[in-house]
Amino acid sequence: MTEEKIPGGDVYPEIELFLQAVAVEEGLSPNTIAAYRRDLQDFQHFVGGIAPERIARKDIVRFLNALYACGLRPTTVNRRLSAVRK
């Protein structure tokens, strides 16, 4: 069984729908929305384009470990985790 992937460098359509929804519902600033977009796109690329419904907890843990290994500050890692968890 092969995993569903997003072809090329495309972005999950769900990312844009999510960002539109939280922008309205939570009144997030354009800068926060842009940061969430980058964070979610980075995660998408990290998991190799696996379809969102196939992403497992282990994928998120691997992503967090990779962020810490890059030397990112805990506040940055927490923001990225926040975007992924939403």
WOKALIN-V939484 format. One record per residue. N is the residue number from 1. RES is the residue in three letters. PSI is psi in whole degrees, -180 to 180 (NA if undefined). OMEGA is omega as a letter, one per 40 degrees, with the letter a starting at -180 (NA if undefined). D_CENTER is the distance of its C-alpha to the mean C-alpha in whole Angstrom. Layout:
BEGIN
N/RES/PSI/OMEGA/D_CENTER
N/RES/PSI/OMEGA/D_CENTER
END
This chain:
BEGIN
1/MET/128/a/25
2/THR/152/i/22
3/GLU/141/i/18
4/GLU/134/i/17
5/LYS/155/i/15
6/ILE/125/a/14
7/PRO/148/i/17
8/GLY/-141/a/17
9/GLY/20/a/14
10/ASP/157/i/14
11/VAL/141/i/10
12/TYR/130/i/10
13/PRO/-28/i/12
14/GLU/-30/i/11
15/ILE/-49/a/8
16/GLU/-40/i/11
17/LEU/-43/i/13
18/PHE/-47/a/11
19/LEU/-39/i/11
20/GLN/-42/a/15
21/ALA/-48/a/15
22/VAL/-29/i/14
23/ALA/-41/a/16
24/VAL/-51/a/19
25/GLU/-40/a/19
26/GLU/-6/i/18
27/GLY/37/a/19
28/LEU/150/a/17
29/SER/158/i/18
30/PRO/-35/i/17
31/ASN/-39/i/16
32/THR/-42/i/13
33/ILE/-43/i/12
34/ALA/-40/i/12
35/ALA/-44/i/10
36/TYR/-42/i/7
37/ARG/-48/i/7
38/ARG/-45/a/8
39/ASP/-45/a/5
40/LEU/-36/i/2
41/GLN/-40/i/5
42/ASP/-43/i/6
43/PHE/-43/i/4
44/GLN/-46/i/6
45/HIS/-37/i/9
46/PHE/-43/a/9
47/VAL/5/i/10
48/GLY/25/i/12
49/GLY/16/i/11
50/ILE/139/i/12
51/ALA/140/a/12
52/PRO/-40/a/10
53/GLU/-10/i/13
54/ARG/-3/a/14
55/ILE/132/a/11
56/ALA/167/i/13
57/ARG/-39/a/13
58/LYS/-33/i/14
59/ASP/-40/i/11
60/ILE/-41/i/9
61/VAL/-43/i/13
62/ARG/-41/i/13
63/PHE/-48/i/10
64/LEU/-43/i/11
65/ASN/-39/i/14
66/ALA/-38/i/14
67/LEU/-45/i/12
68/TYR/-37/i/16
69/ALA/-26/i/18
70/CYS/-7/i/17
71/GLY/17/i/18
72/LEU/149/i/16
73/ARG/150/i/17
74/PRO/-35/i/16
75/THR/-38/i/16
76/THR/-43/i/13
77/VAL/-41/i/12
78/ASN/-39/i/12
79/ARG/-43/i/10
80/ARG/-40/i/7
81/LEU/-40/i/8
82/SER/-43/i/9
83/ALA/-42/a/6
84/VAL/-39/a/4
85/ARG/-32/a/8
86/LYS/NA/NA/9
END
